[in-house]
C-alpha cells in the first residue's frame, strides 16, 4: 500500500531548506557580515556561489587596496614608504566596506594627531564587529582629549570577549585601577592571565606580579616565576631584569648575566649595575660566552 506524504512535514522541510539558503541574502547585509573577514576567509566565501561572489566584489577590491596601503606604510615589496599614499589606499578600502582598512586608516589619522577622524573610523569598524576596531576605539576613548572611560570599557569588553589580547590587557588595567569600571583586582588578574595565555608580553609580566604578590590570585611563586620568564623571553625589559635577578639569587650566574645584559640594552639602568657585579666574578671565557649568547638572542613573537 502506497504511503501518503505528509503535506505539513513536506512544507516544513521546504521551509527549513529555504531558511538554509543564504545565497539570497541582500548584498548590503552580506557585505556587513564579511566586513572583518581576512583575505583567506573572504576568498573562500566568494567561491561559495555566484551571489556571494558578486556581493563580495567590493571587499575583494578593498583587500588589494589594503595590501598596497601596508606596502606604502611600511615600505615593503620594493615600495617606498609614503604615509599619504598609505592613507589614501586605506581610505579607498574603507569606502568599499572593509573594517580592516578602516582600522588602518584610523591608526594613521591618530598618529597624525587627527584624533576625531581616527575615532570616527574606529567606531565604524567597531560597529561592524571588528575586534581590533573595538580595541582601538576603547583605547582612543581612554586617551582622547575628553576621555570617555565608560564607553572605553564597553568597547574593550566586547573586543576582549572576542579574544583580542591587547583589549584583554587594557581591560585588565581598567579593572586594576578602577577606571571606567568598579575596581576589582580579582577580575583584573583573570584578564591579565587570559591575555598572557594569548601571547601578550605585558600581560605575562603583570600576571607574574599578581601571582607573586597575591593580588587577584592566591600567591603562587612557581606560577610567578613561569610567567616572568615567559615575559622575559618575549622581550619585556622589566621582566628580563626581574628574571635575571631571580637567576642571580639562585646562583645561575651565566643565565642571569645574559638576561641582565638584555635588560640593560633595553634601557633598564639598574640591570647594568647587577650585571657588572656578576661579570667580575666570571672568567674572561665565560664573559665572552655570555655576551655572545646575548648578541644571538631573539625575542619570541608576542601578540599585538
N, C-alpha and C positions, 0 to 999 in steps of 0.2 A: 504494500500500500504506500502510495506516494505521500510523503510528509509535506504539509503546507509550511511555507516560510512565514515567520512571524513578522508582519509589517512594522511593528513597533521596534523590534530588535534590528531590523534592516535599516530603518530610519536612523536609529541611534548609532549604528555602525557607520553609516554615511556621514552623520553629523560629526562623529569622532574623527573620521578621516579628514573631513573638511577642516576641522579645527587644527589638525596637524599640518595642514598645507600652508607653510609660512611664505611660500613664494608670492602670495598675493598681498603681502604687507605693503603699505604705502611707502613710496621712495623716501619721504622725509623721515618716517619712523625708522626705516632700515638704516638710514644714514646716522641717526641719533644713536641707535644701538651699537653701530660699528665705529663710532667716532673715536674711541680709545683703543681700537684694535691695533695690534702690532702688524708689521708688514706681512709676516707669515700667516697670521690669522685672517687678515684681510684678503690675501691671495686665495687661501683655502675657501673662504666664504664666497668669493667671486666665482669660483668653479662649481658651486653647488647647482645653480640653474641660471638661465638667461636673465630672468627677472632680477636676481641678486647681482649678477654681473653688471647689468645696466645701472642699477641703483647705486652701486658702489664705485662707479667710474670716477666721480669727483674725488673720492677718498684715495683711490689709487694714484690719481694725479697729485694729490696732496703729499703722498709718500715720496714721490720723486722730488718735489719741492723741499720736503723736509730733509732729504739726503743732501741736496745741494746747499741748503741752509747750514747744515752741520759742517760741510766741507768749507764753506766760506767762513764760518765762525772759528773753526779750529785749524784752518789751513791744511786740510787733508787732501790726499789723492792728487797732488800736484797743483792744487788750487791755492792761490794766495789768500791769506787771512783778510777778510773785509767784513766788518761788523754791519755796515749799512746794507750790503748785499745779502748778508745772512738774514737780517731782519726782514728785508723785502721778500725773500723766499719763504720765511716762516709765516709772514702775514698772508701771502697768497695761499699757502697750505691751510691756514686757519680759516680763510674765506671759503674754502672748499669743505669745511666741516671737521677737519682733523683736530682733536683735542690735544694731540701730541705737539702739533705745530703751535697751537695756542699757548701751551706752556713754555715752549722755547722762545716764542716772541715776547711773552710776558717777562721772561727772565732777562732778556736783553733790555727791554724797557726799564726794568727795575735797576739793572746795572748802570743805565744811562741817567738814573735819577728821575725818570718819568714814572713815578710810583703809581699814580692813578691809572695810567694806561696799562701798566703791568697788572694791577689788581683787577681791572676790567676783564682782561684776557684770562687770568687765573680763575675768576668767578665763572666765566663762560665754560671753561674746561671742567671745573668742579661740578657744575650743574649737569654736565654730560656724564658724570660718574667717573671722571679720570682721577685716580688716586694721587698721582703726582700733582695735578692741578689743585686738588683739595688740600694737600700738604703745603704746597707753596702759598696758597691763599691763606691758610691758617697762620703760617709764619709771617706773611706780609701784614696781616691784621695785628700781629703782636708787635711788629716793628714800624708800623705806619706812624705818621706824624700825630694822628689822633687814634691811638691804639684802641682796638675793639676786642678785648680779651675773651668776652663771652662767645662772639662769633668765631674767634680763632679756635677756641676749644671745640666748638661744634664741628668745624670742618676737619680739625686734626683727628677727632674721634672717628669720623667717617672714614678717613684715609687709613688710620691705624687699624681699624676693624677690618679693612680690606687687605691688610698685610703689609702696608708701606712702612718700612723700618725707620725711616727718618721721622715720619709722623708719630710713630710709636715712641721714639726718643723724645721728641718735642712735647708730646702729651704727658710723658712721664715728668718732664721738667715742670710743666704747668701744675701737675698734681703735687710735686715735691715742694713747690714754693707757694701753692695756693693762688695761682694766677689765672683768673677767669673761671675758677672752679674751686670747690672746697678742698683744702689741703688734706692729703692722705698719703703718708709715707708707704703704707702697705700697697695701695694701688699703684703708686709711682714705681715701687720696686718691681711689681709684676710687669709693668710696661717696659721698664729698663731690661728685664730679663728676656721678654719677647723680642725686643729689638736686638739684643745681644745674640740670641739664638738665630736671628736672621742675618747676622754678619756685620752689624753696625758697631764699629770700634769704640766710639764714645760711650755707647750703651754698655759694652763689655766692661769698660773702666768703672762706670757708675754702679753696675750690678756687683762688681767686686767690692766696691766700697760699702754697699748695702749689706753684703754677707759679712764683711769684716767688722763693721760697727754694730750690726744687729738692728739697723734701721730698716723697717719694712719686711725684713726676713729674720728668721731665727739665726743667730750668729753661727757661722759655718766657715771655719778657716780654710779647709780644703777647697770649698767652692770659691772662696775669695781668691785663693792662690791660682786656681784654674782660670778664672775669668781675667785676672790681672795679666797672666802670661799670654792669654789669647789676645787681649788688647795690645800688649807689647808687640806680639808677633804680627799684628795688623798695622803697626806703625804709630800707635798712640804714644807720644813722647813722655807724658807723665807716667804712663803705665810702664814704659821702659825703665824710667828712673826708679819707680817703686819696686818693680820686679828685680832690677839689679841690686837694690838694697836687700831684698829678701834673700837673694842668692848669696850675697856677701855675708849676711848673718848666718847662713847655713854652711859657710866655708867653701862655696863653689866659686872660687876666685876667677878662674878663666871665663866662665859663663857670665859672672857678674860684670866683669870689666867690659865685655862685649856689649851688653845691654846699656851699661852706663856710658859707653862711648857713643852709642847710637842716640841716647837721650841728650848727651852733650852736643852732638852735631845738630840736633833739632832745636837747640836753644835752651835746654834745661841747665842753667848755670850751676846749680847745686850738684848735679851729677858729675861734673868735671872734677870737683874737689875730691869726691869719694873715689872716682876713677884714678886720680893721681896717687892717692894713698895706696890703692891696690897695686898699681903699676910698679911702685917702689919695692914691692915685696916679690915681684915676679922676675924671672931671669930674662935676659935680652931675647932669647929664642921664644919664650912664652909671650912676651910683649909683642913681638913681631907677628906671631901666630894669631894673637887676639885681634890686632889691627887688620890683619889680612881677612879674618872672618867678618869683621865689621865692614870692610870695603866691599866684600862679596854679598853682604846681606841684602835681601829684598823683602819688603813687606808683603804679607799675604793680602790678596784683594779684599777690600772692605765694601760692603753695600753702601749705596748713597741714598 
